[in-house]
Amino acid sequence: MNVNYLFSLLVVVALFLFAWVGAGVWEMKYLFGVFIPYAAFITFAIGVIYRIVNWAQSPVPFRIPTTCGQAESLPWIKQNKIDNPSTLWGVIVRMLLEVLFFRSLFRNIKLEFNAGKRIAYEWEKWLWLAALAFHWSFLAVLVRHLRFFTEPVPFAIQMLEEMDSILQVGLPVIFLSGFALLAAATYLFVRRVVIPQVRYISLPADYFPLFLIMAIAATGMFMRYLTKVDIIRIKELTMGLVSLHPAIPDGVGTLFFVHLFLVCVLFAYFPFSKLMHSGGVLMSPTRNLANNNRAKRHVNPWNYPVKVHTYEEYENEFRDRMIEAGLPVDKKE
Amino acid sequence: MSDELKPDAFLSKINGCHHQSPITGWMDTPTDIRKGMYCYAANPKSVEYLSLPHAHSWNPMDDDWKLPDNWKEILHKGFKERLERFRSLKIFMDICVRCGACADKCHFFIGTGDPKNMPVLRAELLRSVYRNDFTTAGKILGRLNGARELTMDVLKEWWYYFFQCTECRRCSVFCPYGIDTAEITIMARELLNLIGLNIDWIATPVANCFRTGNHLGIQPHAFKDMLDFFVEDIEDITGVALEPSFNKKGADILFITPSGDVFADPGTYTCMGYLILFHYLKVKYGLEVTWSTYASEGGNFGFFTSHETMKRLNSKMYAEAKRLGVKWILGGECGHMWRVIHQYMDTMNGPADFLEVPVSPITGTRFENAASTKMVHIAEFTADLIKHNKLELDKSRNDGKIVTFHDSCNPARGMGLLDEPRYVIKETCNKFYEMPSNTIREQTFCCGSGSGLNAGENMELRLAGGLPRSNAVKYVHETHGVNMLACVCAIDRAALPTLMEYWVPGVEVTGLHELVANALILPGEKERDTDLRGEPLASMEGDDAE
């Protein structure tokens, strides 16, 4: 048993029960349906802005891109303009590939010792695939949920739902993204526990968001496919939140409040956690800078003069021996 | 220890990287500072010479490291200062998700199996203290959030593991956020230097370099002597007498290269290669290239000490170029030297407005990629010469060499100098084979001795770190009969022969310009029957057989 994931699991279970009891038994629906969502959203927005501003306040004194291909060099040498960009456009493409398709993670390979003696490199794209499935399906789920916050529902969101339910076989409409999200999150969790190296480095802070997201996906799907909650009422509630006229309609099930509460926890937790990698990747100096170091000067705002050993001091120490060896000197004595 | 432990036993010890992680969590696993894995503590005289903080005599094996009473305060303050100065540090402390993609990309993890050598965990050593000292969540949640206090044990762990990273950046290539362990190690070493905890293999070369202009402490007259000695050797082999220029005012180009190549084989042959090339360009095209005894070091071990120390040593390059009134600077083959020149020099010590945008007077090529820094890599320079047919080459003189190319970490991942050296090799050698694709170019494996870890006392660490590189060499050695490992780095030339001897006997190490000079036909030369090493040419051996 691993204390790290057990702890995180218990916290998520506790959060679940807290919302269940709070909204269902103690009937604190205004707290769970209005107050906490607003508080979570404000925490999220301010927190994320604060973190990004805080990062931005530290300068980038040196231009230190990690170059992953041939640099711009002599005209007849073919540059890798994406993995080793020398222009802003190159950087933009590099960043887009990084953010949208996890370019660097795609490079992943697995090292094996054959018979314990020879090193070999094996194909390993599962992490990349799971990460891609996880993030894209999360985005699809998130965007789909905008239907609860818009009236009328924009065409783009309807289109996404159409695509998401492409494997439709009957009613209710089945959205692939929810299942993909749950499956990918489960994979990421299992991988953390099964691969010894990854298990060894994992902190409770790595398991907690996974359990939280799994719980969010599970409660959402439970409502959609099994308990069949009253969508009309829920949309009344969510539209009330967006229009700043919050109200709690009757007939919204307890599970919905649990789902909403877990989402709120995720939002509020976001700025204080590793989930900020989403913003950080855009500001990573090894990725978002052009490798044109020798062509264009980069300025360090805090560059300061340092104590150096001048040629004069050097010659003063070695002059006699330099003259003797026939080396030119600035002062003859 | 390497004398006792044979390669097979070494590999059994690593146990296929499927080693058991310790039963205790990494925070609860104490660091065992082991002989063979660490470098000796800095000589206080060297630290003092540079007026760096808290020079003192200490021994890593002792319990008491004789630190100043307020060492925790110094480190806390130093950490804070660096977070404010470097966005890279702040971001790299915050955004790691511990996906583990970097884990088996590190040559030290592969070669030691020690989980604290996984890049992610190496960084966590620092992050754990960062969370404790600088984040709200860390302060409240403590260990649950991966935070821990800085204690003497943690400090020792820092010292031990941040001097088991060669700052090669391979992990950074695979990290989805580009988290660069080199950057983290650089910061950690800066912090350790605040309380006088450097290693001697770095501190003493730095002090030497500050005083004499090069890491080895070669004084000006001796520097000239050593090159004159090569001149005699070259005359024996080629029959041509060279006259290299030193500290010459008004020369066209200032040439700077690591002093290691002046000092030890096989780098010396590369150095002879430079001399031969410059002589050729002088008699054929009238190009005057001067060496400098004041700026006689291309490498910069200051980079492994602190940003400030790096700047202090690097300042000599521009200062000397200005004093001599050259047009631009040409740099020799070296790894971290080129990371410093490419990514730091202009920012630290520029603008070099007293120099001209580098133009090769022989080919007319304008090196636009060096327009601001005004320093050109010799592989770029020579590739351009060969492309324009300006060098008369006899490739067959390298026929005895079946060559592969080791991309040095910094030119590969901190610059992108990949195809220039390959072009030069292919134009000077007939037999060239690449190592497997996961071990070259941006995915190249470190020699395991970079960033100042090229000492003798940490040989087990070096052999472990060099295992993945050697393994790839072994592959081409066995499949193509490769017997020559070419590289563009002086540390490689010092470190790889030891590795080859241990892991892949039968493979020698060469610099790029040794190959160039072997092939280059000097005006007025006698018929050569040996290469620069004095070994008979393959064509000559053929003659003997007939």
Boltz contact constraints between the chains, C-beta under 6 A:
constraints:
  - contact:
      token1: [A, 55]
      token2: [B, 87]
      max_distance: 6.0
  - contact:
      token1: [A, 55]
      token2: [B, 90]
      max_distance: 6.0
  - contact:
      token1: [A, 55]
      token2: [B, 91]
      max_distance: 6.0
  - contact:
      token1: [A, 58]
      token2: [B, 84]
      max_distance: 6.0
  - contact:
      token1: [A, 58]
      token2: [B, 87]
      max_distance: 6.0
  - contact:
      token1: [A, 58]
      token2: [B, 90]
      max_distance: 6.0
  - contact:
      token1: [A, 60]
      token2: [B, 87]
      max_distance: 6.0
  - contact:
      token1: [A, 62]
      token2: [B, 343]
      max_distance: 6.0
  - contact:
      token1: [A, 62]
      token2: [B, 344]
      max_distance: 6.0
  - contact:
      token1: [A, 62]
      token2: [B, 347]
      max_distance: 6.0
  - contact:
      token1: [A, 64]
      token2: [B, 343]
      max_distance: 6.0
  - contact:
      token1: [A, 66]
      token2: [B, 169]
      max_distance: 6.0
  - contact:
      token1: [A, 66]
      token2: [B, 172]
      max_distance: 6.0
  - contact:
      token1: [A, 66]
      token2: [B, 173]
      max_distance: 6.0
  - contact:
      token1: [A, 66]
      token2: [B, 178]
      max_distance: 6.0
  - contact:
      token1: [A, 66]
      token2: [B, 413]
      max_distance: 6.0
  - contact:
      token1: [A, 67]
      token2: [B, 413]
      max_distance: 6.0
  - contact:
      token1: [A, 67]
      token2: [B, 416]
      max_distance: 6.0
  - contact:
      token1: [A, 68]
      token2: [B, 173]
      max_distance: 6.0
  - contact:
      token1: [A, 68]
      token2: [B, 442]
      max_distance: 6.0
  - contact:
      token1: [A, 70]
      token2: [B, 416]
      max_distance: 6.0
  - contact:
      token1: [A, 70]
      token2: [B, 418]
      max_distance: 6.0
  - contact:
      token1: [A, 70]
      token2: [B, 419]
      max_distance: 6.0
  - contact:
      token1: [A, 71]
      token2: [B, 416]
      max_distance: 6.0
  - contact:
      token1: [A, 72]
      token2: [B, 369]
      max_distance: 6.0
  - contact:
      token1: [A, 73]
      token2: [B, 369]
      max_distance: 6.0
  - contact:
      token1: [A, 74]
      token2: [B, 384]
      max_distance: 6.0
  - contact:
      token1: [A, 77]
      token2: [B, 419]
      max_distance: 6.0
  - contact:
      token1: [A, 84]
      token2: [B, 416]
      max_distance: 6.0
  - contact:
      token1: [A, 102]
      token2: [B, 176]
      max_distance: 6.0
  - contact:
      token1: [A, 104]
      token2: [B, 176]
      max_distance: 6.0
  - contact:
      token1: [A, 105]
      token2: [B, 101]
      max_distance: 6.0
  - contact:
      token1: [A, 105]
      token2: [B, 176]
      max_distance: 6.0
  - contact:
      token1: [A, 107]
      token2: [B, 174]
      max_distance: 6.0
  - contact:
      token1: [A, 108]
      token2: [B, 101]
      max_distance: 6.0
  - contact:
      token1: [A, 109]
      token2: [B, 438]
      max_distance: 6.0
  - contact:
      token1: [A, 111]
      token2: [B, 104]
      max_distance: 6.0
  - contact:
      token1: [A, 113]
      token2: [B, 16]
      max_distance: 6.0
  - contact:
      token1: [A, 113]
      token2: [B, 17]
      max_distance: 6.0
  - contact:
      token1: [A, 116]
      token2: [B, 16]
      max_distance: 6.0
  - contact:
      token1: [A, 117]
      token2: [B, 11]
      max_distance: 6.0
  - contact:
      token1: [A, 119]
      token2: [B, 468]
      max_distance: 6.0
  - contact:
      token1: [A, 119]
      token2: [B, 471]
      max_distance: 6.0
  - contact:
      token1: [A, 121]
      token2: [B, 438]
      max_distance: 6.0
  - contact:
      token1: [A, 196]
      token2: [B, 21]
      max_distance: 6.0
  - contact:
      token1: [A, 197]
      token2: [B, 100]
      max_distance: 6.0
  - contact:
      token1: [A, 197]
      token2: [B, 103]
      max_distance: 6.0
  - contact:
      token1: [A, 198]
      token2: [B, 100]
      max_distance: 6.0
  - contact:
      token1: [A, 200]
      token2: [B, 21]
      max_distance: 6.0
  - contact:
      token1: [A, 200]
      token2: [B, 115]
      max_distance: 6.0
  - contact:
      token1: [A, 201]
      token2: [B, 98]
      max_distance: 6.0
  - contact:
      token1: [A, 201]
      token2: [B, 120]
      max_distance: 6.0
  - contact:
      token1: [A, 201]
      token2: [B, 121]
      max_distance: 6.0
  - contact:
      token1: [A, 203]
      token2: [B, 146]
      max_distance: 6.0
  - contact:
      token1: [A, 204]
      token2: [B, 144]
      max_distance: 6.0
  - contact:
      token1: [A, 205]
      token2: [B, 145]
      max_distance: 6.0
  - contact:
      token1: [A, 206]
      token2: [B, 98]
      max_distance: 6.0
  - contact:
      token1: [A, 272]
      token2: [B, 137]
      max_distance: 6.0
  - contact:
      token1: [A, 274]
      token2: [B, 97]
      max_distance: 6.0
  - contact:
      token1: [A, 277]
      token2: [B, 95]
      max_distance: 6.0
  - contact:
      token1: [A, 277]
      token2: [B, 97]
      max_distance: 6.0
  - contact:
      token1: [A, 277]
      token2: [B, 177]
      max_distance: 6.0
  - contact:
      token1: [A, 280]
      token2: [B, 91]
      max_distance: 6.0
  - contact:
      token1: [A, 280]
      token2: [B, 95]
      max_distance: 6.0
  - contact:
      token1: [A, 281]
      token2: [B, 177]
      max_distance: 6.0
  - contact:
      token1: [A, 283]
      token2: [B, 91]
      max_distance: 6.0
  - contact:
      token1: [A, 284]
      token2: [B, 91]
      max_distance: 6.0
  - contact:
      token1: [A, 284]
      token2: [B, 177]
      max_distance: 6.0
  - contact:
      token1: [A, 284]
      token2: [B, 178]
      max_distance: 6.0
  - contact:
      token1: [A, 285]
      token2: [B, 88]
      max_distance: 6.0
  - contact:
      token1: [A, 286]
      token2: [B, 172]
      max_distance: 6.0
  - contact:
      token1: [A, 286]
      token2: [B, 178]
      max_distance: 6.0
  - contact:
      token1: [A, 286]
      token2: [B, 180]
      max_distance: 6.0
  - contact:
      token1: [A, 287]
      token2: [B, 178]
      max_distance: 6.0
  - contact:
      token1: [A, 293]
      token2: [B, 342]
      max_distance: 6.0
  - contact:
      token1: [A, 293]
      token2: [B, 343]
      max_distance: 6.0
  - contact:
      token1: [A, 294]
      token2: [B, 342]
      max_distance: 6.0
  - contact:
      token1: [A, 294]
      token2: [B, 369]
      max_distance: 6.0
  - contact:
      token1: [A, 294]
      token2: [B, 370]
      max_distance: 6.0
  - contact:
      token1: [A, 294]
      token2: [B, 373]
      max_distance: 6.0
  - contact:
      token1: [A, 295]
      token2: [B, 369]
      max_distance: 6.0
  - contact:
      token1: [A, 295]
      token2: [B, 371]
      max_distance: 6.0
  - contact:
      token1: [A, 295]
      token2: [B, 372]
      max_distance: 6.0
  - contact:
      token1: [A, 296]
      token2: [B, 372]
      max_distance: 6.0
  - contact:
      token1: [A, 297]
      token2: [B, 346]
      max_distance: 6.0
  - contact:
      token1: [A, 297]
      token2: [B, 350]
      max_distance: 6.0
  - contact:
      token1: [A, 297]
      token2: [B, 351]
      max_distance: 6.0
  - contact:
      token1: [A, 297]
      token2: [B, 372]
      max_distance: 6.0
  - contact:
      token1: [A, 298]
      token2: [B, 347]
      max_distance: 6.0
  - contact:
      token1: [A, 300]
      token2: [B, 347]
      max_distance: 6.0
  - contact:
      token1: [A, 302]
      token2: [B, 85]
      max_distance: 6.0
  - contact:
      token1: [A, 306]
      token2: [B, 308]
      max_distance: 6.0
  - contact:
      token1: [A, 306]
      token2: [B, 311]
      max_distance: 6.0
  - contact:
      token1: [A, 306]
      token2: [B, 312]
      max_distance: 6.0
  - contact:
      token1: [A, 308]
      token2: [B, 312]
      max_distance: 6.0
  - contact:
      token1: [A, 308]
      token2: [B, 315]
      max_distance: 6.0
  - contact:
      token1: [A, 309]
      token2: [B, 210]
      max_distance: 6.0
  - contact:
      token1: [A, 311]
      token2: [B, 294]
      max_distance: 6.0
  - contact:
      token1: [A, 311]
      token2: [B, 323]
      max_distance: 6.0
  - contact:
      token1: [A, 314]
      token2: [B, 294]
      max_distance: 6.0
  - contact:
      token1: [A, 318]
      token2: [B, 219]
      max_distance: 6.0
  - contact:
      token1: [A, 318]
      token2: [B, 220]
      max_distance: 6.0
  - contact:
      token1: [A, 321]
      token2: [B, 221]
      max_distance: 6.0
  - contact:
      token1: [A, 322]
      token2: [B, 220]
      max_distance: 6.0
  - contact:
      token1: [A, 325]
      token2: [B, 221]
      max_distance: 6.0
  - contact:
      token1: [A, 325]
      token2: [B, 224]
      max_distance: 6.0
  - contact:
      token1: [A, 327]
      token2: [B, 220]
      max_distance: 6.0
  - contact:
      token1: [A, 327]
      token2: [B, 246]
      max_distance: 6.0
  - contact:
      token1: [A, 327]
      token2: [B, 247]
      max_distance: 6.0
  - contact:
      token1: [A, 328]
      token2: [B, 247]
      max_distance: 6.0
